[in-house]
Amino acid sequence: MVCRVSTTLAPAPETAPSASAPPRRRTRVLALPEARWALASLVAFLLALPLDLGGAPAWTYGPLYAVAYAAGGWEPALEGLRALREKTLDVDLLMIVAALGAAAIGQVLDGALLIVIFATSGALEALATARTADSVRGLLDLAPTTATRVRDGNEETVPTADLAVGDLVLVRPGERIGADGTVVEGAGEVDQATITGESLPVLKRPGDDVFAGTLNGTGALRVRVGRDPADSVIARIVTLVEEASRTKAPTQLFIEKIEQRYSVGVVVATLAVFGIPLAFGADLTDALLRAMTFMIVASPCAVVLATMPPLLSAIANAGRHGVLVKSAVAMERLGEIDTAALDKTGTLTEGTPEVTAVHPLAGSGVDEDALLALAAAAEHPSEHPLARAIVAAARARGLRIAPAEDFTAAPGRGVTAVVDGRTVHVGRADSPEGAETTVRVTRDGTLLGTLALTDRLRTDAAPATAALTALTGTAPTLLTGDHAAAAARVAEATGITDVRAGLLPEDKVEAVRERERAGRKVLFVGDGVNDAPALAAAHAGVAMGGAGSDLALETADAVVVRDELTAVPAVVRLSRRARRLVVQNLAVAGVFITALVLWDLIGHLPLPLGVAGHEGSTVLVGLNGLRLLRESAWRSE
């Protein structure tokens, strides 16, 4: 029996609490060679720039520019040459050639700036990849490394990797279960939120299945191993995240999708601009100057800046409003979604139980406050989530919580304590699974009444789902590992009609991929380890940051830091505005490039004028993209 969902609204979230989490093995930025080379290039460029602009002798800043070129350019140049060996040509190599061409005709600063931009972009991409790999490795820490195996009545501690199907494992209270299997003896409440997303520990008795990595809270369990540890649910989550991340890559910005043809076209055209006049007797210097001018004005600087400033400005604006979007690619993908799927526990709901009703039994001699105070007194020594909710409810009403004596707790049966000289028992009612958890309170064996506890709906759950419906044209789908009754209650309160309950992580992935195969671009919003594979498989994934697991936060494209669900449709709207600005900027850049190229081919474009036109278009599209930094860009349209 699990805690169910309340449609009473939670208070609006304030600053998101910092979720306690075990230390993570995170790759340091400067541990990445790409980051070190990019930093060296940037530092050299920043040292050279004031000397160059200040009119210092060339020998003072020339070596610094050379360092910037070498540090930031050698790796993309090498990758470009490798691609060339595979008979492909990409923008990286084109930008390196353009930068060297700029230097060859005296525009050293322009070339160095191009190198720094590309080196920094490569470093950020490498960091994102490394952090995702860190989180996937960290997921394996959820599963214990050792287990207590029972053979012929003797106990032995063995590595979980050595467990085999059929082994009998003893799991004591407070230990994590070492392998997927079936309970054969004992009873205990197991926290399996990492797998199913259920908000409360689930009572496990003989015959019930349990999962590796879940936490046994109370009672000793003897578990018969039913699956090889390498094939456990937690191991399959790791595999799912890795596979989904690979199939989602390569993620490319819009302009990168045409880079091959554009790169080939510019190189061929530059060679033609140089070779054809030379073949007809033109002066070598003049032909080279015209070709280099052509490469400069045709280089995609304005096109690159047409794409990046709007997306980066949108990222900065979203960050000010509590949404961390991890990259320009992620921001672009958010604007492409045309359907949404939402997790329940911790996403549409708060993920923690609350007392929603107190029902004293007629003739019991106690009122609501007395019944709640009695239950809180008995539960006060307990650390169970239901106990904490009952005690919190009593304190919220300002009730006196009497001291308890002779406290005992029995797995699946509740707690017993002596309060004011009388024996009080508080335990969950043995009723069919429904939308709420019912707790019975007895005193000296006489039933006094019941308490109802549910998982509270977020204040902004309904507005957020309505906004996502308006943006995509279809209502979101609810994908949850919780039971159907709890899911139905949330769906009814938020206007969701498509509900899928009782899902394991791989089921969520399949639900997302089913929509992707139908041609939809899915936005998935979740918070738990069990949501990570779906976050990776979706076209765009958003994690709730308040109580989100490390893996979910690392896997998602964006994180809602302040736990405000309405920020999800807001960032989708912002992304769509950024995409529109990208299209505008590409049109402006295209007009400038076309005009300058035609001028250089048909007439005689002076190099300073070509550079001025090229840089002018770059500045223009850059400033246009910065419009998304304004506060009005975040507000609803």
C-alpha positions as CSV (number, residue, x, y, z in Angstrom):
1,M,0.0,0.0,0.0
2,V,1.5,3.4,-1.0
3,C,0.6,6.9,-0.2
4,R,-1.8,8.4,-2.7
5,V,-2.2,11.7,-4.3
6,S,-4.1,14.7,-2.9
7,T,-5.7,17.2,-5.2
8,T,-5.4,19.8,-2.4
9,L,-2.8,22.3,-3.6
10,A,0.6,22.8,-2.1
11,P,1.7,26.3,-1.2
12,A,3.6,28.0,-3.9
13,P,7.3,27.0,-3.8
14,E,9.8,29.4,-2.4
15,T,13.5,28.9,-2.9
16,A,14.1,25.3,-3.7
17,P,15.7,23.4,-0.9
18,S,19.0,21.8,-1.5
19,A,18.4,18.1,-1.9
20,S,20.9,16.1,0.2
21,A,22.8,13.7,-1.9
22,P,25.9,11.6,-1.6
23,P,29.1,13.0,-3.0
24,R,29.3,12.6,-6.8
25,R,32.4,11.8,-8.9
26,R,32.4,14.8,-11.1
27,T,34.9,15.5,-13.8
28,R,36.7,18.8,-13.2
29,V,36.5,21.3,-16.0
30,L,40.3,21.7,-16.3
31,A,40.7,17.9,-16.3
32,L,39.5,18.0,-19.8
33,P,42.2,18.7,-22.4
34,E,39.6,20.6,-24.6
35,A,39.0,23.0,-21.7
36,R,42.7,23.5,-21.0
37,W,43.4,24.3,-24.7
38,A,40.4,26.6,-24.9
39,L,41.4,28.5,-21.8
40,A,45.0,28.9,-23.1
41,S,43.6,30.3,-26.4
42,L,41.2,32.7,-24.6
43,V,43.9,34.0,-22.2
44,A,46.3,34.6,-25.1
45,F,43.7,36.4,-27.1
46,L,42.6,38.6,-24.2
47,L,46.2,39.5,-23.6
48,A,46.9,40.4,-27.2
49,L,43.6,42.3,-27.9
50,P,44.4,45.5,-25.9
51,L,47.9,45.6,-27.2
52,D,46.6,45.3,-30.8
53,L,43.9,47.9,-30.4
54,G,46.2,50.2,-28.5
55,G,48.7,50.5,-31.3
56,A,51.5,48.6,-29.7
57,P,54.3,47.1,-31.9
58,A,53.3,43.9,-33.6
59,W,56.1,42.0,-31.9
60,T,54.3,42.5,-28.5
61,Y,51.0,40.9,-29.5
62,G,51.9,38.8,-32.5
63,P,53.3,35.9,-30.5
64,L,50.2,36.0,-28.3
65,Y,47.9,35.7,-31.3
66,A,50.0,32.8,-32.5
67,V,49.5,31.0,-29.2
68,A,45.7,31.7,-29.5
69,Y,45.7,30.2,-33.0
70,A,47.8,27.2,-32.0
71,A,46.1,26.4,-28.7
72,G,42.5,26.7,-29.9
73,G,43.0,25.6,-33.5
74,W,45.1,22.5,-33.5
75,E,42.4,20.1,-32.3
76,P,39.5,21.2,-34.6
77,A,42.1,21.3,-37.4
78,L,43.1,17.7,-36.7
79,E,39.5,16.6,-36.5
80,G,38.8,18.5,-39.8
81,L,41.7,16.7,-41.5
82,R,40.5,13.3,-40.2
83,A,37.0,14.1,-41.6
84,L,38.7,15.1,-44.9
85,R,40.4,11.7,-44.9
86,E,36.9,10.2,-44.7
87,K,35.9,12.3,-47.7
88,T,33.8,14.8,-45.7
89,L,34.3,18.5,-45.1
90,D,32.9,20.2,-42.0
91,V,32.6,23.8,-40.8
92,D,35.5,23.3,-38.3
93,L,38.0,22.9,-41.0
94,L,36.5,25.7,-43.0
95,M,36.7,28.0,-40.0
96,I,40.4,27.1,-39.4
97,V,41.1,27.8,-43.1
98,A,39.2,31.1,-42.9
99,A,41.1,32.0,-39.7
100,L,44.4,31.3,-41.4
101,G,43.3,33.1,-44.5
102,A,42.4,36.1,-42.5
103,A,45.8,36.1,-40.9
104,A,47.4,35.8,-44.3
105,I,45.9,39.0,-45.5
106,G,46.5,40.9,-42.2
107,Q,43.2,40.3,-40.4
108,V,44.9,38.5,-37.5
109,L,42.4,39.6,-34.8
110,D,39.4,38.3,-36.8
111,G,41.0,34.9,-37.2
112,A,41.9,34.7,-33.6
113,L,38.3,35.5,-32.5
114,L,37.0,32.7,-34.7
115,I,39.5,30.3,-33.2
116,V,38.5,31.2,-29.6
117,I,34.8,30.9,-30.3
118,F,35.2,27.4,-31.8
119,A,37.6,26.2,-29.1
120,T,35.3,27.4,-26.3
121,S,32.3,25.7,-28.0
122,G,34.2,22.4,-28.2
123,A,35.2,22.6,-24.5
124,L,31.6,23.1,-23.4
125,E,30.5,20.1,-25.5
126,A,33.2,18.0,-24.0
127,L,32.3,19.0,-20.4
128,A,28.6,18.2,-21.0
129,T,29.6,14.8,-22.3
130,A,31.9,14.1,-19.4
131,R,29.3,15.1,-16.8
132,T,26.7,12.9,-18.3
133,A,29.2,10.0,-18.2
134,D,29.9,10.8,-14.5
135,S,26.2,10.6,-13.6
136,V,25.7,7.3,-15.4
137,R,28.7,5.8,-13.5
138,G,27.3,7.3,-10.2
139,L,24.0,5.5,-10.7
140,L,25.8,2.2,-10.2
141,D,26.6,3.4,-6.6
142,L,22.9,2.9,-5.8
143,A,23.4,-0.8,-5.9
144,P,25.5,-2.2,-3.0
145,T,28.9,-3.8,-3.7
146,T,28.4,-6.6,-1.2
147,A,25.5,-8.8,0.0
148,T,25.0,-11.3,2.8
149,R,24.5,-14.7,1.2
150,V,23.0,-17.6,3.2
151,R,24.1,-21.1,2.5
152,D,23.4,-24.2,4.6
153,G,22.4,-21.9,7.5
154,N,25.7,-20.0,7.4
155,E,26.0,-16.3,6.4
156,E,28.8,-15.0,4.2
157,T,29.5,-11.6,2.8
158,V,30.1,-11.7,-1.0
159,P,30.4,-9.2,-3.8
160,T,27.0,-8.7,-5.4
161,A,28.6,-9.5,-8.8
162,D,29.2,-13.0,-7.5
163,L,25.5,-13.6,-6.8
164,A,23.8,-16.2,-9.0
165,V,20.1,-16.9,-9.7
166,G,18.7,-19.0,-6.9
167,D,21.0,-17.7,-4.1
168,L,19.4,-16.7,-0.9
169,V,20.3,-13.2,0.4
170,L,19.7,-11.7,3.8
171,V,18.8,-8.0,3.8
172,R,18.8,-6.4,7.2
173,P,16.9,-3.1,8.1
174,G,18.6,-0.1,6.6
175,E,20.5,-2.1,3.9
176,R,20.1,-1.8,0.2
177,I,19.0,-4.9,-1.7
178,G,21.8,-6.4,-3.7
179,A,19.9,-8.1,-6.5
180,D,16.5,-8.4,-8.1
181,G,14.6,-11.2,-6.6
182,T,11.6,-12.5,-4.6
183,V,11.0,-12.3,-0.8
184,V,10.8,-15.8,0.6
185,E,10.8,-14.9,4.3
186,G,10.2,-11.9,6.5
187,A,8.4,-8.6,6.0
188,G,9.6,-5.1,5.6
189,E,8.8,-1.7,4.0
190,V,11.1,-1.1,1.0
191,D,11.7,2.4,-0.4
192,Q,11.7,1.7,-4.2
193,A,11.3,5.3,-5.4
194,T,14.5,5.0,-7.4
195,I,12.9,2.4,-9.5
196,T,9.1,3.0,-9.6
197,G,8.8,6.6,-8.3
198,E,6.4,5.6,-5.6
199,S,6.3,8.2,-2.9
200,L,6.2,5.9,0.1
201,P,7.9,2.7,1.1
202,V,6.0,-0.4,0.0
203,L,5.3,-3.3,2.3
204,K,7.0,-6.5,1.1
205,R,6.0,-10.0,2.2
206,P,6.9,-13.5,1.0
207,G,6.1,-13.8,-2.7
208,D,6.7,-10.1,-3.5
209,D,9.3,-8.9,-6.0
210,V,12.1,-6.6,-4.9
211,F,14.7,-4.6,-6.9
212,A,18.4,-4.2,-6.6
213,G,19.4,-0.7,-5.2
214,T,16.1,-0.2,-3.3
215,L,16.3,0.4,0.4
216,N,14.9,-1.9,3.1
217,G,13.6,0.3,5.8
218,T,12.2,-2.1,8.4
219,G,12.3,-5.8,9.1
220,A,14.8,-8.4,7.9
221,L,14.1,-10.0,4.5
222,R,15.4,-13.2,2.9
223,V,15.4,-12.7,-0.8
224,R,15.8,-15.4,-3.5
225,V,17.9,-13.9,-6.3
226,G,15.8,-14.1,-9.5
227,R,18.0,-12.2,-12.0
228,D,21.8,-12.0,-12.6
229,P,23.0,-8.7,-11.0
230,A,24.4,-7.6,-14.4
231,D,20.8,-7.7,-15.7
232,S,19.1,-6.0,-12.7
233,V,16.6,-3.2,-13.2
234,I,19.2,-0.7,-12.0
235,A,21.8,-2.0,-14.4
236,R,19.2,-1.8,-17.2
237,I,18.5,1.8,-16.3
238,V,22.2,2.5,-16.9
239,T,22.1,0.8,-20.3
240,L,18.9,2.6,-21.3
241,V,20.4,6.0,-20.5
242,E,23.6,5.2,-22.4
243,E,21.7,3.8,-25.4
244,A,19.2,6.7,-25.5
245,S,21.9,9.3,-25.2
246,R,23.8,7.7,-28.1
247,T,20.7,7.5,-30.3
248,K,19.8,11.1,-29.5
249,A,23.2,12.2,-30.7
250,P,24.4,13.8,-32.8
251,T,22.4,16.8,-31.7
252,Q,23.0,19.6,-34.1
253,L,22.0,23.2,-34.4
254,F,20.0,24.2,-37.4
255,I,23.0,25.7,-39.2
256,E,25.2,22.6,-38.6
257,K,22.7,20.5,-40.6
258,I,23.9,22.3,-43.8
259,E,27.5,22.6,-42.9
260,Q,28.8,20.0,-45.3
261,R,27.4,21.5,-48.4
262,Y,28.2,25.0,-47.3
263,S,31.8,24.1,-46.5
264,V,32.3,22.4,-49.8
265,G,30.7,25.2,-51.6
266,V,32.9,27.9,-50.0
267,V,36.1,26.0,-50.6
268,V,35.3,25.2,-54.2
269,A,34.3,28.8,-54.8
270,T,37.5,30.2,-53.1
271,L,39.7,28.0,-55.3
272,A,37.8,29.0,-58.3
273,V,38.1,32.7,-57.4
274,F,41.8,32.2,-57.1
275,G,42.5,29.8,-59.9
276,I,40.3,31.1,-62.8
277,P,41.7,34.7,-62.9
278,L,45.2,33.3,-62.4
279,A,44.7,31.0,-65.4
280,F,43.8,34.0,-67.5
281,G,46.9,35.8,-66.6
282,A,45.9,37.8,-63.5
283,D,48.6,38.9,-61.0
284,L,49.2,36.3,-58.3
285,T,49.0,38.8,-55.5
286,D,45.7,40.2,-56.8
287,A,44.2,36.8,-57.4
288,L,45.2,35.7,-53.9
289,L,43.9,38.9,-52.3
290,R,40.5,38.5,-54.1
291,A,40.3,34.9,-53.1
292,M,41.1,35.7,-49.4
293,T,38.6,38.5,-49.5
294,F,36.0,36.1,-50.9
295,M,36.7,33.6,-48.1
296,I,36.4,36.2,-45.4
297,V,33.1,37.6,-46.7
298,A,31.8,34.1,-47.4
299,S,32.9,32.7,-44.0
300,P,30.0,31.8,-41.7
301,C,30.9,34.2,-38.9
302,A,27.6,36.0,-39.2
303,V,25.8,32.7,-39.7
304,V,27.3,31.3,-36.5
305,L,26.4,34.4,-34.5
306,A,23.0,34.4,-36.1
307,T,22.4,31.1,-34.3
308,M,24.3,31.5,-31.0
309,P,23.3,34.9,-29.5
310,P,19.6,34.3,-29.5
311,L,20.0,30.8,-28.0
312,L,22.6,32.0,-25.4
313,S,20.5,35.0,-24.5
314,A,17.5,32.7,-24.0
315,I,19.6,30.5,-21.8
316,A,20.7,33.5,-19.7
317,N,17.1,34.7,-19.4
318,A,15.8,31.3,-18.4
319,G,18.6,31.0,-15.8
320,R,17.4,34.3,-14.2
321,H,14.0,32.7,-13.8
322,G,15.2,29.4,-12.3
323,V,15.6,27.2,-15.4
324,L,19.1,25.9,-16.2
325,V,19.2,25.0,-19.9
326,K,22.5,23.1,-20.5
327,S,23.4,24.1,-24.0
328,A,22.3,26.0,-27.1
329,V,21.3,22.7,-28.7
330,A,19.1,21.9,-25.7
331,M,17.5,25.3,-25.9
332,E,16.8,24.8,-29.6
333,R,15.3,21.3,-29.0
334,L,12.9,22.7,-26.4
335,G,11.2,24.9,-29.0
336,E,10.8,22.0,-31.4
337,I,8.6,19.8,-29.2
338,D,5.0,19.1,-30.2
339,T,3.8,16.9,-27.4
340,A,4.6,16.4,-23.7
341,A,4.7,13.5,-21.2
342,L,4.9,14.1,-17.5
343,D,6.0,12.0,-14.5
344,K,3.7,12.1,-11.4
345,T,5.5,11.8,-8.1
346,G,7.8,14.7,-7.6
347,T,6.8,16.4,-10.8
348,L,3.0,17.0,-10.8
349,T,3.0,16.3,-7.0
350,E,5.4,17.2,-4.2
351,G,6.4,13.6,-3.6
352,T,5.8,13.6,0.2
353,P,2.6,12.7,2.1
354,E,0.4,15.0,4.0
355,V,-2.6,14.5,6.2
356,T,-5.7,15.5,4.2
357,A,-8.5,14.3,6.5
358,V,-9.1,13.3,10.1
359,H,-12.1,11.1,10.8
360,P,-12.9,10.5,14.5
361,L,-15.3,7.6,15.0
362,A,-18.7,8.6,16.3
363,G,-19.0,7.8,19.9
364,S,-15.2,7.4,20.4
365,G,-15.1,10.4,22.7
366,V,-12.4,12.2,20.7
367,D,-12.6,15.1,18.2
368,E,-10.3,15.7,15.2
369,D,-7.6,17.5,17.2
370,A,-7.6,14.9,20.0
371,L,-7.3,12.0,17.4
372,L,-4.5,13.7,15.5
373,A,-2.6,14.6,18.7
374,L,-2.9,11.0,19.9
375,A,-1.6,9.6,16.6
376,A,1.2,12.2,16.5
377,A,2.3,11.2,20.0
378,A,2.6,7.6,19.1
379,E,4.3,8.3,15.8
380,H,6.7,10.9,17.1
381,P,9.7,8.5,17.7
382,S,9.3,7.0,14.3
383,E,11.3,8.1,11.2
384,H,8.7,6.7,8.7
385,P,7.4,9.2,6.1
386,L,3.8,8.7,7.3
387,A,4.9,9.4,10.9
388,R,6.6,12.6,9.9
389,A,3.5,13.7,8.0
390,I,1.2,13.0,11.0
391,V,3.6,14.8,13.4
392,A,3.8,17.8,11.0
393,A,0.0,18.0,10.7
394,A,-0.3,18.1,14.5
395,R,2.3,20.8,14.8
396,A,0.6,22.8,12.1
397,R,-2.5,22.8,14.2
398,G,-0.6,23.8,17.3
399,L,-1.5,20.6,19.1
400,R,0.4,19.4,22.2
401,I,2.3,16.1,21.4
402,A,2.5,14.1,24.6
403,P,5.6,12.0,25.3
404,A,5.4,8.3,24.3
405,E,6.8,5.3,26.2
406,D,7.5,1.7,25.3
407,F,7.6,2.6,21.6
408,T,7.7,-0.4,19.1
409,A,7.4,-0.6,15.3
410,A,6.4,-3.7,13.4
411,P,7.0,-3.8,9.6
412,G,3.7,-3.4,7.7
413,R,1.7,-3.3,11.0
414,G,2.5,0.2,12.3
415,V,3.7,1.5,15.7
416,T,2.6,1.0,19.2
417,A,3.4,3.3,22.2
418,V,2.1,4.1,25.6
419,V,0.7,7.6,25.7
420,D,-0.6,9.1,29.0
421,G,-0.7,5.5,30.5
422,R,-2.7,4.0,27.6
423,T,-1.6,1.8,24.7
424,V,-2.0,3.5,21.3
425,H,-1.6,1.7,18.0
426,V,-1.3,3.5,14.7
427,G,-1.2,1.4,11.5
428,R,-2.2,1.5,7.9
429,A,-5.6,0.0,7.1
430,D,-5.4,-3.3,5.1
431,S,-7.6,-2.0,2.2
432,P,-7.4,-2.3,-1.6
433,E,-5.0,0.1,-3.4
434,G,-6.7,3.4,-3.8
435,A,-6.0,7.1,-4.2
436,E,-5.1,7.7,-0.6
437,T,-3.5,5.9,2.4
438,T,-5.8,5.3,5.4
439,V,-4.3,5.1,8.9
440,R,-6.2,3.5,11.8
441,V,-5.8,4.8,15.4
442,T,-6.7,2.6,18.3
443,R,-6.4,3.0,22.1
444,D,-6.4,0.0,24.3
445,G,-7.7,-2.0,21.4
446,T,-10.6,0.3,20.6
447,L,-10.8,2.0,17.2
448,L,-10.9,5.8,17.7
449,G,-10.9,6.9,14.0
450,T,-8.8,7.1,10.9
451,L,-6.5,9.6,9.1
452,A,-6.2,10.0,5.4
453,L,-2.8,10.8,3.8
454,T,-2.1,11.7,0.2
455,D,0.7,13.0,-2.0
456,R,-0.1,16.7,-2.5
457,L,-0.6,18.2,-5.9
458,R,1.7,21.1,-6.8
459,T,0.0,24.5,-6.8
460,D,0.9,25.1,-10.4
461,A,0.3,21.6,-11.8
462,A,-3.0,22.4,-13.5
463,P,-1.9,25.7,-15.0
464,A,1.3,24.1,-16.3
465,T,-0.5,21.2,-18.0
466,A,-3.0,23.7,-19.5
467,A,-0.1,25.8,-20.9
468,L,1.6,22.8,-22.4
469,T,-1.7,21.8,-24.0
470,A,-2.0,25.2,-25.5
471,L,1.6,25.2,-26.8
472,T,1.5,21.7,-28.3
473,G,-2.2,21.4,-29.3
474,T,-2.6,18.1,-27.3
475,A,-2.9,17.4,-23.6
476,P,0.2,15.9,-22.0
477,T,0.4,12.2,-21.2
478,L,0.9,11.0,-17.6
479,L,3.6,8.3,-17.3
480,T,4.1,7.0,-13.8
481,G,5.3,4.0,-11.9
482,D,2.7,4.5,-9.2
483,H,-0.7,2.7,-9.2
484,A,-3.6,3.5,-11.4
485,A,-5.9,5.0,-8.7
486,A,-3.2,7.6,-7.7
487,A,-2.5,8.4,-11.3
488,A,-6.2,8.8,-12.1
489,R,-6.6,11.3,-9.3
490,V,-3.8,13.5,-10.5
491,A,-5.0,13.2,-14.1
492,E,-8.5,14.4,-13.1
493,A,-7.1,17.3,-11.2
494,T,-4.8,18.5,-14.0
495,G,-7.0,17.8,-17.1
496,I,-4.9,14.9,-18.4
497,T,-6.8,12.2,-20.2
498,D,-4.0,9.9,-21.4
499,V,-2.7,8.0,-18.3
500,R,-0.2,5.1,-18.1
501,A,0.4,3.8,-14.6
502,G,2.5,1.0,-13.1
503,L,5.4,1.7,-15.5
504,L,9.0,0.6,-15.0
505,P,11.8,2.8,-16.4
506,E,11.9,0.8,-19.7
507,D,8.2,1.1,-20.0
508,K,8.5,4.9,-19.9
509,V,11.2,4.8,-22.5
510,E,9.0,2.7,-24.8
511,A,6.0,5.1,-24.3
512,V,8.3,8.0,-25.3
513,R,9.7,6.1,-28.3
514,E,6.2,5.1,-29.4
515,R,5.4,8.7,-29.8
516,E,8.7,9.5,-31.5
517,R,8.1,6.7,-34.0
518,A,4.7,8.3,-34.8
519,G,6.6,11.4,-35.8
520,R,6.1,13.4,-32.6
521,K,8.8,15.4,-30.8
522,V,8.3,14.6,-27.1
523,L,9.1,16.8,-24.1
524,F,9.4,14.6,-21.0
525,V,9.4,16.1,-17.5
526,G,10.5,14.0,-14.5
527,D,12.7,14.0,-11.4
528,G,13.7,10.5,-10.4
529,V,16.4,7.9,-11.3
530,N,13.5,5.9,-12.9
531,D,12.8,8.9,-15.1
532,A,16.4,9.3,-16.4
533,P,16.1,6.9,-19.4
534,A,12.9,8.6,-20.6
535,L,14.6,12.0,-20.1
536,A,17.5,10.8,-22.3
537,A,15.2,9.2,-24.9
538,A,12.9,12.2,-25.3
539,H,13.5,14.9,-27.9
540,A,13.9,17.3,-24.9
541,G,14.0,16.4,-21.2
542,V,13.3,18.7,-18.3
543,A,14.1,17.6,-14.7
544,M,12.6,19.1,-11.5
545,G,15.5,20.3,-9.5
546,G,14.1,20.5,-5.9
547,A,14.2,16.8,-5.2
548,G,15.5,15.5,-8.5
549,S,18.0,12.6,-8.5
550,D,21.6,13.3,-9.7
551,L,21.1,11.1,-12.7
552,A,17.9,12.9,-13.8
553,L,19.5,16.3,-13.3
554,E,22.5,15.3,-15.4
555,T,20.6,13.5,-18.1
556,A,18.0,16.2,-18.7
557,D,18.4,19.0,-21.2
558,A,17.2,21.5,-18.7
559,V,16.6,21.7,-14.9
560,V,13.9,23.7,-13.2
561,V,15.9,24.8,-10.2
562,R,13.1,26.5,-8.3
563,D,10.7,23.6,-8.7
564,E,8.1,25.9,-10.4
565,L,6.3,23.7,-12.9
566,T,4.9,26.6,-14.9
567,A,8.5,27.4,-15.8
568,V,8.4,24.4,-18.2
569,P,5.9,25.9,-20.7
570,A,7.6,29.3,-20.2
571,V,11.0,28.0,-21.3
572,V,9.4,26.3,-24.3
573,R,7.8,29.6,-25.3
574,L,11.2,31.3,-24.9
575,S,12.9,28.7,-27.0
576,R,10.4,29.2,-29.8
577,R,11.0,33.0,-29.7
578,A,14.8,32.2,-29.9
579,R,14.2,30.0,-33.0
580,R,12.2,32.7,-34.7
581,L,15.1,35.2,-34.1
582,V,17.6,32.6,-35.4
583,V,15.6,32.5,-38.7
584,Q,15.5,36.3,-38.8
585,N,19.3,36.5,-38.2
586,L,20.0,33.8,-40.8
587,A,18.1,35.8,-43.4
588,V,20.0,39.0,-42.5
589,A,23.4,37.1,-42.6
590,G,22.4,35.5,-45.9
591,V,21.6,38.9,-47.5
592,F,24.9,40.4,-46.4
593,I,27.0,37.4,-47.4
594,T,25.3,37.2,-50.8
595,A,25.7,40.9,-51.5
596,L,29.4,41.0,-50.5
597,V,30.2,37.8,-52.4
598,L,28.5,39.1,-55.6
599,W,30.3,42.4,-55.2
600,D,33.7,40.6,-54.9
601,L,32.9,38.4,-57.9
602,I,31.3,40.9,-60.2
603,G,33.2,44.0,-59.3
604,H,36.1,44.8,-57.1
605,L,35.4,44.7,-53.4
606,P,38.1,46.6,-51.4
607,L,39.3,44.4,-48.5
608,P,38.6,47.0,-45.8
609,L,35.1,47.4,-47.1
610,G,34.6,43.6,-47.3
611,V,35.8,43.2,-43.7
612,A,33.6,46.1,-42.6
613,G,30.5,44.6,-44.2
614,H,31.4,41.2,-42.9
615,E,31.9,42.5,-39.3
616,G,28.9,44.8,-39.6
617,S,26.6,41.9,-40.4
618,T,28.1,39.9,-37.5
619,V,27.5,42.7,-35.0
620,L,23.9,43.3,-36.3
621,V,22.8,39.7,-35.9
622,G,24.6,39.6,-32.6
623,L,22.7,42.6,-31.2
624,N,19.4,41.3,-32.6
625,G,19.9,38.0,-30.7
626,L,20.5,39.9,-27.4
627,R,16.9,41.1,-27.4
628,L,16.0,37.9,-25.6
629,L,17.8,39.1,-22.5
630,R,14.9,41.4,-21.8
631,E,12.4,40.6,-19.1
632,S,9.5,40.8,-21.5
633,A,10.9,37.8,-23.5
634,W,10.1,35.5,-20.6
635,R,6.6,36.6,-20.0
636,S,3.7,34.7,-21.7
637,E,2.8,35.8,-25.2
